[in-house]
Every structure is written in C-alpha cells, then in structure tokens.
Amino acid sequence: MSAGKTLRSALARHVRARPRAPFLLAPETGRALTYAELERQARLLARFLAALGLVKGDKVGLFLHNAYQTAALFLGSMIGGYVCAPFNLLAQRSQLAYVLEHSDCKVLFTAREYEARVAEALPRARAIEVIVIDPDAPELFLPARLPAYSPLPLAAADPALLMYTSGTTGTPKGALLTHANLLAGAGSVSEWHGLAPADRVLSALPLYHINGQCIVTISTLISGGSMVLPHRFSVHEWWDLVERYQVTWINMVPTIIAYLLNGAASGPGGRYPSVRFGRSASAPLPPEHHQAFERTFGIPVIEAMGMTECASTVFANPQDPARRKYGSPGLPCGVEARVVDPEGNELPAGRAGEILLRGPNVMREYYKAPELTAQAINRAGWLRTGDLGYRDADGYYFITGRLKELIIKGGENIAPREIDEALLKHPAVLEAAAVGVPDAYYGQEILACVVLRQDRQCSPDALLEFCRSELGSYKTPKFLHFLDELPKGPSGKIQRLKLAALAETAPLP
C-alpha cells in the first residue's frame, strides 16, 4: 500500500515494465542487481527488520563502502517504510559515536573490516543491533524462516533519509528528508539531464553522501536506467570501466576531474563515444580544469551544485553547450532561488549576498533540532544556504564562498575561491585552497595550501609572484603551505577549516 509518489512506487513501476533490466552493476564481482531482484531484496529486508521489532519510521544505520548490498540496503530500507541513516566512513570516533546516539538507529549494518570501529563508538545507554555483512554478497543471508508480514503503508510525506552534515563547523546536524523530497531532488536531475532507461552512469562517489544517493542512485531509480558502482575511485580503472560498461554519463567532483587530468598529462587523453556528458558538483569546478577536461577527453561537462538539505541539486548548467557558463553552477534546478543582504532584502543582479532556496526538495527539518530548523528555514519556506554569491543578468548563479569561510582582511571581504582559481591557473598547481589566519594588523591574513602536479616544481616565491600578477598585492597570500594532499570530505569538497587548524599547529613559512 502506498499513497502518492514514493521510492516504493518508483521501483514498482520499473518492475512491471522491465523486471530483468539491470539497476546496478558491480565491477568487482561482475554481478548485476536487476529491478526485480532489488524489489525482492527490499521485501525480504522489510520482513526481517519487522521481525527484529522495528516499526515504521525507525532508523536503519549503514556503515559501509560502495558495493552491491550497500545499494540494496540503502534503497531497501526506505522502500520498506524505514528511515535510512548512512554514516560517513571518514568520521572520527567521537563523531561516529555522536551520530549513532543522536540518530536513534535501532539496527546498524556494517562490514567485518569496520566492526572494531563500530564497537568503540556504540552508545552505552542504548542497544543497537549490529549486523555484520559481506557487502559484495548476492544475498544478505537472513534467516530462512521469518514471521508473516504485511508491507507497511507508505506516503510521500513520510521520512525516508537521515543525512548528517560533515560536522566540520561543530556538532553534526541531521537533515531529515521525506520520500517527496528525494523524488523531487532526484527527479529534477533526471529531467534536467534527459535521463532515460538506456542511460548508464559511472560513479564512485560514496553512498553515504547526498551526491551518490540522489544524483546517482535515486535518479537512476526514477529514470529506469542503470548505474556502475565501483568500491572506490581509481584513476587507472576509470576509463576501462567507461568502455567495459559503455556508460552514457559520468558523475564526478572537481577532485576526480583534477586527478583524471593529471593521469592524462603524459598523453593526449582518450575519446569515449558512448559518453554524452559528464557532471561535476559538490564543490566549485575551476574553469581551467573544466575546459582542460573537455579538450583532453572530448566530453562536455555540466557543472552543478547541490546541498544535503535540498536532496542535492539546486543549480545546474543547461545541457546545450552553447548555454553553459564556465565558473557558474548554473540556473536554479527544481527550486526557486534569490540573493539577499544581511537583513533579508532581495538583491538585484550583480550584487553579492547570501543565497536562499525554496522548493519541494527542501528537507522537512533538522532531526531533533527545532531551533536550528527555525534558524535555517523561515516561515515562508526559504532555506538559508550559508553560501555567498550573486546572479548575473541572465539568471545564472555564481558562488563566491561560504559565510563562515569568508576571509576578512583589513575590513575587506575576500572570497577564498578567487584566490584558489588564480593559483590553479599556474601550470604546476594541481589543487589549491586559501583560508584566513589570524593577523595582529589586518585581523586576518591569507594562507594558501597547494598541491603540485606530478613531476612539476615551483618555488614559493615564484608562485607568490604569479599570484600578484593575477590578484594584486592585497589579495596575494602572505603564506604558502605545500602539501601532498588537501583534506576533503566524502564528496571531494575541500575542508578549509581543517586547513586553518593546520596553520594553528604548524609554523607558517
């Protein structure tokens, strides 16, 4: 029984039309999860969870890497009427302990390799049933005999997904998303990109991140297509997977694009005729990398932007290459958008301020945090994103930074991204990120952290001189750190606050 559009009804539609069509292809094992098999496993999982005593809306935790059963559990738990709570594998013990307690999850599925980490983080005051599985197994190997079971009623307004923010700015917040939110967010992606049953996506983004969940998994469920889901991203295997599975689009983040370009540095790159477009989101894509990728591989890249609180995509560039704008995440996608000043007044085109969003994909609430919810979503339904930016005369949005990451030097606001993009123009620079550090005279000074390309060298003085030519003296970093890699979240987004913490513990040059 279901009322309105839910993940269950979306799956049922494809099971009726194309039961044997593959939904997921697992490269490590060669297995294919069909739509009919996904429905069968979802029913079995729901019956098993009911036998454990779970009721509608109870939380089912996942602490797993990408794999066949991870995808089946992710969708199956929500289709069964429960709330899926995927936890970040990169979380520190204190963060994992917090979300396990705060989420109220009754059951946690994990793999043998994570069992010890889970045991250390389990709450003492409340029991959680921990179930260790083989993520690559064709079956969950649940008990052969289970009590009789009637499927739980399901409605569009029912909660489906509990996603915790990274917590880099404090205690993680749990965004609670309904079936309607997820279908609206992923549905706008499917419609925007013209996805159809013949489409097949390659993505290595984790299923504990909103991008891997909505942009890849749920949009595939809506379109009736298929997804190729390796355990993790590999530069050496990426293009082999493209050719082996004849994928029609590839889902990336800027870090993946940078490493694919770096891997092709010794040659002209390949050509992959099955791929009609690539998609980049979760962090700003430097225009230099965007254009270089298209030249090197002959694949048009659509830059977009999403938020956990909005079931991912909120801006996207058009499919038509002639209408794309480099450096912009694009036009509003499935949402209304506006730019406001600190008092909440809407600003005209060209004026920078905070970006607000409103639409059917905006989360129901922050779980067990009514005050935070009220601060984030006003009475008219507008969500404060915390992103700074502006829209141009054509309605395209440009992101200049985050409110909490803005560098304020001598009273002047400096967007870190402007410095990042100047550094990335240098041929020796693979990745770059600027942050503000305390300064006795200016309040804040600029620190830039840089990763150099393989087999390339550049002295700090030469790089700073390059910045002066691009930015002028005032916005040129005072300090440079050369690193082997930049700290990132699961989607590849650079964690600037960790760079600022690094500056506090390591002497500045």
C-alpha positions in Angstrom: 0.0 0.0 0.0 1.3 3.4 -0.9 -0.2 6.9 -1.1 1.3 9.3 -3.6 4.8 9.1 -5.1 7.3 7.2 -3.0 10.5 5.3 -3.7 8.4 2.1 -3.5 6.1 3.2 -6.2 9.0 4.4 -8.4 10.6 0.9 -8.1 7.3 -0.9 -8.7 6.7 1.0 -12.0 10.0 -0.3 -13.5 9.5 -3.8 -12.1 6.2 -4.0 -14.0 7.8 -2.7 -17.2 11.3 -4.1 -17.2 11.9 -6.6 -14.3 15.1 -8.1 -15.7 16.7 -4.9 -16.6 19.9 -4.2 -14.6 19.7 -1.4 -12.0 23.2 -1.8 -10.6 26.4 -3.3 -12.0 29.2 -4.2 -9.5 32.6 -4.2 -11.3 34.5 -6.1 -8.5 32.2 -9.2 -8.7 30.6 -8.8 -12.1 27.1 -9.1 -10.5 24.1 -7.3 -11.7 21.2 -6.3 -9.4 18.0 -6.2 -11.5 14.9 -4.2 -10.7 13.0 -7.3 -9.8 15.8 -8.6 -7.6 16.0 -5.2 -5.9 12.3 -5.4 -5.1 12.6 -8.9 -3.8 15.5 -8.0 -1.5 13.7 -4.9 -0.3 10.7 -7.0 0.7 12.9 -9.6 2.5 14.7 -6.8 4.3 11.5 -5.2 5.5 10.2 -8.5 6.7 13.5 -9.2 8.6 13.5 -5.7 10.2 9.9 -6.1 11.3 10.9 -9.5 12.9 13.5 -7.6 14.9 10.8 -5.3 16.3 11.3 -2.3 14.1 8.2 -0.2 13.3 7.5 2.3 10.6 9.9 5.3 10.7 12.6 3.5 12.8 16.2 4.3 11.8 18.4 1.8 10.0 22.0 2.7 10.0 24.6 1.8 7.4 28.4 2.0 7.9 29.5 0.5 4.6 31.6 1.3 1.5 30.1 1.2 -2.0 29.0 -2.3 -3.0 26.1 -4.5 -4.3 24.5 -4.9 -0.9 25.1 -1.3 0.2 22.9 -0.1 -2.6 20.3 -2.8 -1.9 20.2 -1.9 1.8 20.2 1.9 1.2 17.1 1.7 -1.1 15.5 -1.4 0.5 15.3 0.2 4.0 13.5 3.3 2.7 11.2 1.3 0.4 10.3 -0.9 3.3 9.0 2.1 5.3 12.0 2.7 7.5 14.4 5.7 7.6 17.9 5.0 6.3 20.8 6.7 8.1 24.1 6.2 6.2 27.1 7.2 8.3 30.3 8.6 7.0 33.2 6.1 6.9 35.6 9.0 7.3 34.1 10.1 10.6 36.3 10.2 13.7 35.3 8.0 16.7 33.7 10.9 18.6 31.6 11.9 15.5 30.5 8.4 14.9 29.6 7.9 18.5 27.5 11.1 18.4 25.5 10.2 15.2 24.9 6.6 16.4 23.4 8.0 19.6 21.6 11.0 18.1 20.1 9.2 15.2 18.2 6.7 17.4 19.1 3.9 14.9 17.8 0.5 16.0 19.9 -1.6 13.6 23.3 -1.0 12.1 24.6 -2.9 9.0 28.4 -2.9 8.7 31.2 -5.0 7.3 33.8 -7.1 9.1 36.6 -4.5 8.4 34.6 -1.8 10.3 33.4 -3.9 13.2 36.0 -2.8 15.7 35.5 0.9 14.9 31.7 0.5 15.3 32.2 -1.3 18.6 34.3 1.5 20.0 31.6 4.1 19.1 28.4 2.3 20.2 26.4 4.2 22.7 26.4 2.8 26.2 22.9 3.8 27.2 21.0 2.3 24.3 21.3 -1.1 22.5 21.9 -1.1 18.7 21.6 -4.4 16.8 24.8 -4.6 14.8 24.7 -6.9 11.8 27.9 -7.7 10.0 27.5 -8.5 6.3 29.6 -9.1 3.2 28.8 -6.0 1.1 29.6 -8.0 -2.1 27.4 -11.0 -1.4 24.5 -11.7 -3.7 22.2 -12.3 -0.6 22.1 -10.9 2.9 21.8 -14.5 4.3 18.9 -13.5 6.5 17.0 -16.2 8.5 15.2 -18.7 6.3 12.1 -18.6 8.4 10.5 -15.2 9.2 7.1 -14.4 10.7 4.2 -13.4 8.4 4.5 -9.8 7.3 2.3 -7.2 5.8 4.1 -4.3 4.0 4.0 -1.0 5.9 1.8 1.7 4.4 3.9 4.4 2.8 3.2 8.0 1.9 5.1 10.8 0.1 5.3 12.9 3.3 6.9 10.0 5.3 10.6 10.5 6.3 13.0 8.3 4.3 16.6 9.5 4.8 18.5 10.9 7.7 21.8 12.5 6.5 24.3 14.1 8.8 26.4 17.1 7.8 30.1 16.7 7.9 30.4 18.4 11.3 33.4 20.5 10.3 31.8 23.6 11.9 30.6 21.8 15.1 28.2 19.1 16.1 26.9 17.3 13.0 23.3 18.1 12.1 20.9 15.5 10.8 18.9 16.6 7.7 15.6 14.6 7.6 14.3 14.1 4.1 11.0 12.7 3.0 10.1 10.4 0.1 8.7 13.6 -1.6 11.9 15.5 -1.0 14.1 12.7 -2.5 11.9 12.2 -5.5 11.7 16.0 -6.2 15.5 16.4 -5.9 16.5 13.3 -7.9 13.6 13.8 -10.3 14.8 17.3 -11.2 18.2 15.8 -12.1 16.7 13.1 -14.2 14.5 15.6 -16.1 17.3 18.2 -16.4 19.7 15.8 -18.0 17.1 14.0 -20.0 17.9 10.6 -18.4 16.1 7.5 -19.9 16.2 3.7 -19.4 19.0 3.5 -21.9 21.3 5.7 -19.8 24.0 4.2 -17.6 26.1 6.2 -15.1 29.5 5.6 -13.7 30.1 7.0 -10.3 32.5 6.2 -7.5 31.0 8.7 -5.0 30.1 7.1 -1.7 26.5 6.2 -0.8 26.9 7.9 2.5 27.0 11.2 0.6 23.9 13.0 -0.8 25.5 13.2 -4.3 26.0 9.4 -4.6 22.5 8.9 -3.1 20.3 11.3 -5.1 22.3 12.3 -8.2 23.3 8.7 -8.9 21.2 6.1 -7.1 17.7 7.7 -6.8 17.9 9.5 -10.2 18.7 6.1 -11.8 15.7 4.6 -10.0 13.5 7.3 -11.3 14.8 7.1 -14.9 14.8 3.3 -15.1 18.5 3.3 -16.2 21.5 1.6 -14.6 24.5 2.5 -12.6 28.1 1.2 -12.4 29.3 1.4 -8.8 32.9 0.5 -8.1 34.1 0.3 -4.4 36.1 3.4 -4.9 37.6 5.8 -7.4 40.7 4.7 -9.3 42.4 6.8 -12.0 43.8 3.7 -13.5 40.4 1.9 -13.8 38.1 4.8 -14.6 38.3 4.8 -18.4 38.4 1.0 -18.5 35.0 0.9 -16.7 33.6 3.5 -19.1 34.5 1.3 -22.1 33.6 -2.0 -20.5 30.1 -0.9 -19.5 29.6 1.6 -22.3 28.4 4.2 -19.8 26.5 7.2 -21.2 27.3 9.7 -18.5 29.9 10.0 -15.7 29.3 11.6 -12.3 32.4 13.4 -10.9 33.6 16.0 -8.4 36.4 18.5 -9.1 38.9 16.4 -7.4 38.2 13.4 -9.7 38.5 15.7 -12.7 41.8 17.1 -11.5 43.2 13.6 -11.0 42.0 12.3 -14.3 43.7 15.3 -16.0 46.8 14.6 -14.0 46.7 11.0 -15.2 46.4 12.0 -18.8 49.3 14.5 -18.5 51.7 12.3 -20.4 49.4 11.8 -23.4 46.5 13.4 -25.4 43.8 11.5 -23.5 41.3 9.2 -25.0 37.9 9.5 -26.7 34.9 7.8 -25.4 31.9 8.0 -27.8 29.4 6.3 -25.5 29.6 9.2 -23.0 27.3 12.0 -23.9 28.2 14.2 -20.9 30.0 14.4 -17.6 28.6 16.1 -14.5 30.5 17.9 -11.8 29.1 19.0 -8.4 29.7 19.0 -4.6 32.5 21.7 -4.9 33.3 24.5 -7.3 34.9 23.4 -10.6 37.8 25.7 -11.6 37.2 26.9 -15.2 40.7 25.9 -16.2 40.1 22.3 -15.2 36.6 22.4 -16.8 38.0 23.5 -20.2 41.1 21.3 -20.0 38.9 18.2 -19.3 36.7 18.9 -22.3 39.7 19.4 -24.6 41.5 16.3 -23.3 38.7 13.8 -23.3 36.2 15.3 -25.7 33.4 15.0 -23.1 31.2 18.1 -22.3 31.0 18.7 -18.6 27.9 20.1 -16.9 28.7 21.9 -13.7 26.0 21.8 -11.0 25.6 22.4 -7.3 23.7 20.6 -4.5 23.0 20.6 -0.8 22.2 17.8 1.6 19.3 19.8 3.0 17.8 20.0 -0.6 18.2 16.4 -1.6 21.2 17.5 -3.6 20.9 19.5 -6.9 19.8 23.2 -6.6 21.7 24.7 -9.6 22.8 23.2 -12.9 24.0 24.3 -16.3 21.9 23.6 -19.4 22.6 20.5 -21.5 23.2 22.7 -24.5 27.0 23.5 -24.6 26.3 26.9 -26.1 24.3 27.9 -23.0 26.7 26.7 -20.3 28.8 29.3 -18.4 32.2 28.3 -17.1 32.6 29.1 -13.4 28.9 29.0 -12.7 26.9 26.1 -11.2 24.1 27.3 -13.5 20.5 28.1 -13.3 18.0 27.1 -10.5 17.1 23.4 -10.9 13.9 22.3 -9.2 14.0 25.3 -6.8 13.3 29.0 -6.5 16.5 31.0 -5.7 17.2 34.5 -4.5 20.2 36.5 -3.2 19.6 38.6 -0.1 21.5 41.1 2.1 22.1 40.6 5.9 18.6 42.0 6.6 16.9 39.6 4.2 16.2 42.1 1.4 16.5 40.6 -2.1 19.4 42.0 -4.1 19.5 42.8 -7.8 21.6 41.0 -10.4 25.3 41.5 -9.9 25.1 42.2 -6.2 26.6 39.6 -3.9 24.8 38.3 -0.8 23.6 35.0 0.8 21.7 32.6 -1.4 18.3 31.4 -0.3 16.4 28.4 -1.8 12.8 27.2 -1.7 11.2 24.1 -3.3 9.7 20.7 -2.8 13.1 19.1 -2.2 13.9 21.2 0.9 14.3 19.0 3.9 11.5 18.6 6.4 13.7 19.5 9.4 17.0 19.0 11.2 16.3 15.9 13.3 15.6 16.7 17.0 16.7 20.3 16.5 13.7 22.6 16.2 15.7 25.8 17.0 18.3 25.0 14.2 15.4 24.2 11.8 13.8 27.6 12.6 17.1 29.4 12.0 17.6 27.6 8.7 14.1 27.7 7.2 12.0 30.8 7.6 8.2 30.9 7.8 7.9 31.4 4.0 9.9 28.2 3.4 13.1 29.8 2.3 16.3 27.9 3.3 19.4 29.9 4.3 22.2 28.1 2.5 25.2 29.9 4.1 26.6 30.3 0.5 27.7 33.7 -0.7 27.2 34.6 -4.4 25.3 36.6 -7.0 23.2 36.0 -10.1 24.1 37.6 -13.4 21.7 39.4 -15.8 20.9 36.0 -17.5 19.9 34.4 -14.2 23.0 32.3 -13.8 24.3 32.0 -10.2 28.0 32.4 -9.2 29.3 31.2 -5.8 32.0 33.3 -4.2 32.3 31.5 -0.9 30.8 30.5 2.4 29.7 32.9 5.2 31.9 31.1 7.7 34.9 30.8 5.3 35.0 34.4 4.2 38.4 36.0 4.7 38.1 39.5 6.2 41.4 41.3 5.8 41.5 44.9 7.0 37.7 45.1 6.8 37.6 43.9 3.2 35.7 40.7 2.3 37.8 38.3 0.2 36.3 35.2 -1.3 38.7 32.2 -0.9 37.6 30.8 -4.3 39.0 33.9 -6.1 42.5 33.0 -4.7 42.0 29.3 -5.4 41.2 30.0 -9.1 44.2 32.3 -9.5 46.6 29.6 -8.2 45.0 26.9 -10.4 46.0 28.9 -13.5 49.6 28.1 -12.8 50.7 25.0 -14.8 52.5 23.5 -11.8 49.4 23.6 -9.4 47.1 20.6 -9.2 44.9 21.7 -6.2 44.8 24.9 -4.1 42.7 26.3 -1.2 43.0 29.6 0.6 41.9 30.3 4.2 42.1 33.2 6.6 44.6 33.0 9.5 44.8 35.5 12.5 46.9 38.6 12.0 47.6 41.4 14.5 47.4 44.2 12.0 44.8 43.2 9.5 42.6 40.9 11.6 43.2 38.1 9.1 45.9 37.3 6.6 45.7 34.8 3.7 47.2 31.3 3.8 47.2 29.2 0.6 47.7 25.5 0.7 48.9 24.0 -2.6 49.4 20.5 -4.1 51.8 20.5 -7.1 51.3 18.3 -10.1 53.4 15.2 -10.6 56.9 15.9 -11.8 56.4 19.7 -11.6 58.3 22.1 -9.4 57.6 25.7 -8.4 59.2 27.8 -5.6 57.0 29.7 -3.1 58.5 33.0 -4.4 57.6 32.2 -8.0 54.1 31.2 -7.1 53.5 34.3 -5.0 54.8 36.5 -7.8 52.3 34.7 -10.1 49.5 35.5 -7.7 50.5 39.1 -7.6 50.2 39.3 -11.3 46.7 37.7 -11.1 45.3 39.2 -8.0 47.3 42.3 -7.0 49.3 42.6 -3.8 46.3 42.9 -1.4 44.7 39.6 -2.2 48.0 37.7 -2.7 48.6 35.1 0.1 51.1 36.1 2.7 51.8 32.4 3.5 52.1 29.2 1.4 52.0 25.6 2.5 52.9 22.9 0.1 51.0 19.6 0.9 50.8 16.1 -0.5 47.0 16.3 -0.4 44.3 18.6 0.8 41.8 17.4 3.5 38.5 16.6 1.9 35.1 15.4 2.8 33.5 12.3 1.2 32.3 14.2 -1.9 35.8 15.7 -2.5 34.9 19.1 -1.1 38.0 20.8 0.4 37.6 21.2 4.2 39.0 24.7 4.7 38.5 24.8 8.4 40.9 21.9 8.7 43.5 23.9 6.8 43.0 26.7 9.2 43.6 24.3 12.1 46.7 23.1 10.4 48.0 26.6 10.3 47.5 26.8 14.1 49.6 23.7 14.8 52.3 24.1 12.1 54.6 27.1 11.9 53.8 29.4 9.0 56.6 29.9 6.4 
